[in-house]
Amino acid sequence: MASDAPFFGTDPDDRARACIEQGLSAEEAGDHATALAELDEAERIAREAGLDGLVAAALINRGYVYGEIGEHEAALSLFTDAADVARQAGDPDILRSALINLGTALRLASRYHEAITVLSELVDLTDADSVLRAQVLLDRGLSLVEVLKHDEAIADFEEAERIAREADVAELIVLAHNSQGFAQDRNEDPAAALMLFEESVEIARDAQLEEPLKLALMNVAQEHRKLAQHKEADPVFAEAEELYRASGDSAALAGALYWHGVSLRDGGWPDRAIEKWREEEPLRRDLGQAADLADCLLAQAIELRKRSDLAAATPLLAETEAICRELELSRALAHVLHQHGLLLRAEGKLEEALNVAREAAQVADSISDPDTEARAQALCAMVLADLGDTDAAIEQLDAAETTSEQLAIHKLMIWVLARRAYVLARASEPAEAVTEQLRRAHQYAVDQRLVRTGRSAVRGISAEIGAACDDEYAEALAALKTELSEEGTFPQGG
């Protein structure tokens, strides 16, 4: 119900404005119900008096309140109505306000084509305000990127930067430059993106703009990571982290630590990666970010399992699995179950490992995640071979190989081919058949220019065969290692 506070006289214009002011004050105080009641009353008064500009203003502010309480469809409808009223009233100021809110809401709702239409109308209303024009061009460009119109997006970003430079607005210049880098990244031109992001860093440094500098640094670090330039990414991530620590931005710091850890892991420094994730973990807990905490815990668990620290990995995987089940994160759950199955197999708990791997495959199948399903099938094959059911193991590998081939998941295919050698050995097939299968895996890796993955697969499976099977394979595996070392695939003694 609207407030009983006295209006400023009996004039409808004054009364409607007073209700809007009272509604905004209530919203600022967090009293959404009172805010909506006041704004409803303002709209009623304005409509009865034919005050279209104030009708639109009331609608815009009601849309803002609905957006704040999570009623996004209601907000979109109100912003649309406000724009229609403003057009009919011929009020360009109110129309600009309605279109700004509508364009933003459409972008947040991922309705990018509609956002582009609205923002294009808005651009035509910004001739008298160059800074606003630059901001609208940036927003439209970001929507164009999402619908894969990269050239048009870059044109908008370049025009926004030109305007920002003429107006000497450093923050907008950095944002426009960063946005060009974003478009190049999405257009799969990482080298061009990296150059633009590095230039953004220098612009932000020169202008002493801390927030844009943080964003630009993270963009540079991430682009180095995507380019597998992990040594170059390391100090850039570290600088961004120090800025986030200094400003007390825990959420941004946690994100930087996570991706820094990923880069360190991929660069071959797993111990340092775990250190980053361990620093991230309490931040995620304090922030109540359960899904991100699950990613952090899983990353740690995987590396701990790889180094055979199963006692440390087990509770991390258990907590991650519990989070995924509670939040119904099916895609993440399939991945976690696969990792849990690997850990149980390493512990020798084969029946448990098989059950968990089968659940991982079922969950992955239910959400159409063939990559994780194939990985789970390959794990099932290894466990079935350990349990002596090599026929069932071959069936699982056939399914995983088919998926890997159809989807061109080359790294997975290398491991599937190598694991077939393990199943053959567990079936007591001749040593020549086993080593020939490992050669197939190696040659596939060479053909796909994934020699490092091939080296890991052949070495890893050879070690598993040596540990689990009779000595009859030892001589053949040693000869294979020598053969591949002479080809330059394996360093001697490695």
Rosetta blueprint (number, residue, H / E / L):
1 M L
2 A L
3 S L
4 D L
5 A L
6 P L
7 F L
8 F L
9 G L
10 T L
11 D L
12 P H
13 D H
14 D H
15 R H
16 A H
17 R H
18 A H
19 C H
20 I H
21 E H
22 Q H
23 G H
24 L H
25 S H
26 A H
27 E H
28 E H
29 A L
30 G L
31 D L
32 H H
33 A H
34 T H
35 A H
36 L H
37 A H
38 E H
39 L H
40 D H
41 E H
42 A H
43 E H
44 R H
45 I H
46 A H
47 R H
48 E H
49 A L
50 G L
51 L L
52 D H
53 G H
54 L H
55 V H
56 A H
57 A H
58 A H
59 L H
60 I H
61 N H
62 R H
63 G H
64 Y H
65 V H
66 Y H
67 G H
68 E H
69 I L
70 G L
71 E L
72 H H
73 E H
74 A H
75 A H
76 L H
77 S H
78 L H
79 F H
80 T H
81 D H
82 A H
83 A H
84 D H
85 V H
86 A H
87 R H
88 Q H
89 A H
90 G L
91 D L
92 P H
93 D H
94 I H
95 L H
96 R H
97 S H
98 A H
99 L H
100 I H
101 N H
102 L H
103 G H
104 T H
105 A H
106 L H
107 R H
108 L H
109 A L
110 S L
111 R L
112 Y H
113 H H
114 E H
115 A H
116 I H
117 T H
118 V H
119 L H
120 S H
121 E H
122 L H
123 V H
124 D L
125 L L
126 T L
127 D L
128 A L
129 D L
130 S H
131 V H
132 L H
133 R H
134 A H
135 Q H
136 V H
137 L H
138 L H
139 D H
140 R H
141 G H
142 L H
143 S H
144 L H
145 V H
146 E H
147 V L
148 L L
149 K L
150 H H
151 D H
152 E H
153 A H
154 I H
155 A H
156 D H
157 F H
158 E H
159 E H
160 A H
161 E H
162 R H
163 I H
164 A H
165 R H
166 E H
167 A H
168 D L
169 V L
170 A H
171 E H
172 L H
173 I H
174 V H
175 L H
176 A H
177 H H
178 N H
179 S H
180 Q H
181 G H
182 F H
183 A H
184 Q H
185 D H
186 R H
187 N L
188 E L
189 D L
190 P H
191 A H
192 A H
193 A H
194 L H
195 M H
196 L H
197 F H
198 E H
199 E H
200 S H
201 V H
202 E H
203 I H
204 A H
205 R H
206 D H
207 A H
208 Q L
209 L L
210 E H
211 E H
212 P H
213 L H
214 K H
215 L H
216 A H
217 L H
218 M H
219 N H
220 V H
221 A H
222 Q H
223 E H
224 H H
225 R H
226 K H
227 L L
228 A L
229 Q L
230 H H
231 K H
232 E H
233 A H
234 D H
235 P H
236 V H
237 F H
238 A H
239 E H
240 A H
241 E H
242 E H
243 L H
244 Y H
245 R H
246 A H
247 S H
248 G L
249 D L
250 S H
251 A H
252 A H
253 L H
254 A H
255 G H
256 A H
257 L H
258 Y H
259 W H
260 H H
261 G H
262 V H
263 S H
264 L H
265 R H
266 D H
267 G L
268 G L
269 W L
270 P H
271 D H
272 R H
273 A H
274 I H
275 E H
276 K H
277 W H
278 R H
279 E H
280 E H
281 E H
282 P H
283 L H
284 R H
285 R H
286 D H
287 L H
288 G L
289 Q L
290 A H
291 A H
292 D H
293 L H
294 A H
295 D H
296 C H
297 L H
298 L H
299 A H
300 Q H
301 A H
302 I H
303 E H
304 L H
305 R H
306 K H
307 R L
308 S L
309 D L
310 L H
311 A H
312 A H
313 A H
314 T H
315 P H
316 L H
317 L H
318 A H
319 E H
320 T H
321 E H
322 A H
323 I H
324 C H
325 R H
326 E H
327 L H
328 E L
329 L L
330 S H
331 R H
332 A H
333 L H
334 A H
335 H H
336 V H
337 L H
338 H H
339 Q H
340 H H
341 G H
342 L H
343 L H
344 L H
345 R H
346 A H
347 E L
348 G L
349 K L
350 L H
351 E H
352 E H
353 A H
354 L H
355 N H
356 V H
357 A H
358 R H
359 E H
360 A H
361 A H
362 Q H
363 V H
364 A H
365 D H
366 S H
367 I L
368 S L
369 D L
370 P H
371 D H
372 T H
373 E H
374 A H
375 R H
376 A H
377 Q H
378 A H
379 L H
380 C H
381 A H
382 M H
383 V H
384 L H
385 A H
386 D H
387 L L
388 G L
389 D L
390 T H
391 D H
392 A H
393 A H
394 I H
395 E H
396 Q H
397 L H
398 D H
399 A H
400 A H
401 E H
402 T H
403 T H
404 S H
405 E H
406 Q H
407 L H
408 A L
409 I L
410 H H
411 K H
412 L H
413 M H
414 I H
415 W H
416 V H
417 L H
418 A H
419 R H
420 R H
421 A H
422 Y H
423 V H
424 L H
425 A H
426 R H
427 A L
428 S L
429 E L
430 P L
431 A H
432 E H
433 A H
434 V H
435 T H
436 E H
437 Q H
438 L H
439 R H
440 R H
441 A H
442 H H
443 Q H
444 Y H
445 A H
446 V H
447 D H
448 Q L
449 R L
450 L L
451 V H
452 R H
453 T H
454 G H
455 R H
456 S H
457 A H
458 V H
459 R H
460 G H
461 I H
462 S H
463 A H
464 E H
465 I H
466 G H
467 A H
468 A H
469 C L
470 D L
471 D H
472 E H
473 Y H
474 A H
475 E H
476 A H
477 L H
478 A H
479 A H
480 L H
481 K H
482 T H
483 E H
484 L H
485 S H
486 E H
487 E L
488 G L
489 T L
490 F L
491 P L
492 Q L
493 G L
494 G L
